[in-house]
Amino acid sequence: MIILKLGGSVITKKDSINPEVNYINLNRLASEIKSYLDGLNNSENNISNLNNHNNLIIVHGAGSFGHPSAKKYGIGLEFDENQYPEKKIGFSITHNDVSKLNNIVSKALINEGVPVIPIPISSCVITKNKRILSFNLNLLKKYSEEGFVPVLYGDVTLDTEIKLAVVSGDQIINYIASKLNPGKIILGTDVDGVFNKNPKQYDDGILIESVSSLDDLDQFDLTTNIDVTGGMIGKIKELLLLAEEGIESKIVNASIPGLILDSLNNKNVKGTMIKK
Ligand code: ADP
């Protein structure tokens, strides 16, 4: 089984105030995923496996689709009871926004002939203090066994402590990977991996090829570590939790054409391994 993350930074224009898809990246990635699946089926002589897509699971981020509304309504933050009606509408809007992106991502994959099935976690997950408490994976496994490609995405959840929460695609990967123990986890983002300083801000950053603990990041000066919090640190924390369980993952640049296809095909590509 392979779990592939399509980062919100790659499939959307993440800094855009309004939700905006990066169709160039999205359509290219959909075609790379299809090429990978075709390659698998062609190399399979066993007829019974012809329609089996070898258990690929896709998780995508929200990018400019989830963040503006989640931020505007403060979803995931504690609130007073009298704010609940407004929070609820914000929750609905946020879900609606991320579902729109999921619909677009799914359509791009369907256009390539990939039999996707979205699994919205707001419909099947409860969190406790922003962490996934329960998620019954039986249906996901059944779809996967039938040769469907499940697509999960960062979404809103009901929370036993703070009532309304947001769960990132990276936390979803952490949860499903620890339950399903995939052979490979690839996280596609818009930079080559983890650098000693944010590569979007500094040209002279050095790519870190392997991270095994948060201490590995401590060696960099504090200001750059604050930059890392911009998204990369949360991702690394989720992946380090998996690494503790012996599950490795790799962050790679999905905006470079062909790189996701090469990663899926076990080629050695540039990136950052997260492992113990
Ligand atoms: P995605 O949406 O693809 O899952 P994020 O936007 O959450 O990814 O995280 C990737 C972003 O993290 C990059 O676009 C980059 O600007 C930012 N970042 C901050 N610090 C670093 C760092 N030290 N190394 C790599 N990326 C960093």
Boltz pocket constraint, residues with backbone or C-beta under 6 A from the ligand:
constraints:
  - pocket:
      binder: B
      contacts: [[A, 6], [A, 7], [A, 8], [A, 9], [A, 10], [A, 14], [A, 61], [A, 63], [A, 188], [A, 189], [A, 190], [A, 191], [A, 193], [A, 194], [A, 195], [A, 196], [A, 197], [A, 198], [A, 199], [A, 200], [A, 224], [A, 227], [A, 228], [A, 229], [A, 230], [A, 231], [A, 232], [A, 235]]
      max_distance: 6.0
